[in-house]
Amino acid sequence: MALLTEREREVARLLSQGMRPTQIAERLCVSHSTIKTHIANMRGKTGASSTLELAVQAARAGVGSGQ
């Protein structure tokens, strides 16, 4: 998770809280396509095989929780 940009960490944190990409796009005032791009980039950086795996990795890493 250390390789992620600040925005990617924010998206990962919201994913780990159970938000869907469409909800994240609305929350961050960006397009759904932008969130899909962030997720694809994060999956490439982390090796996650799915968005669910990415969310689990983020939760385990404590992304956004001050750890």
N, C-alpha and C positions, 0 to 999 in steps of 0.2 A: 504494500500500500504506500510505501515511501516514495515511489516513483510517480504517484498521481499528482496532478495539478490541484490547486486549491478548489477549483470548481468541480473537478472529478471527485474529490473527497466529499464535497457537499452532496453530489448526486449519489455517491456510494452510501453515505450516511442515511439519506432519505430512502434508498432501496432497502437498507438493513432495517429500517423502521416499518417496512411492509408497504411502502408507497409504490404504485405502479408508474411506469414511465410517463403516461399521460398526466397523472396527478403531479408528478415532479415538474413537468413542463409548465403546467399551470401555476404551480407554486413559485417557480423561478422566473416566470414571465418570458419563457423562450419557447421555440417550437418543439413539437414532438420529435421531429427529425434531428434537432440539435441534441436532445437527450439520447436518442438512439446512437448518434455518433459518439457521444461521451461514453456510453456503455460499451460500444465496440472497441474504442480506444483502451478503456480500462480492462476489458477482457484480454486484449492483446498484451498489455503490460503485466497483468497478474497471472495469465495462463488459465483463467477461469473458463470452463467450457459452456457455461450458461449464465444468464442474468441471476438466476437463483444462487448458483455457486458464488458469484461475485458478491451478492448480498450477504451470504453466510461468511465469506472471507472478511468483509468489511465489519460485520458484527463481531467476529472473533478478534479482529485487530483493534477493536474499540474506536473505529473511525468516528470522529466527532464527539467522543465522550470524554475527551481530555486526557486519554491514556497515551 
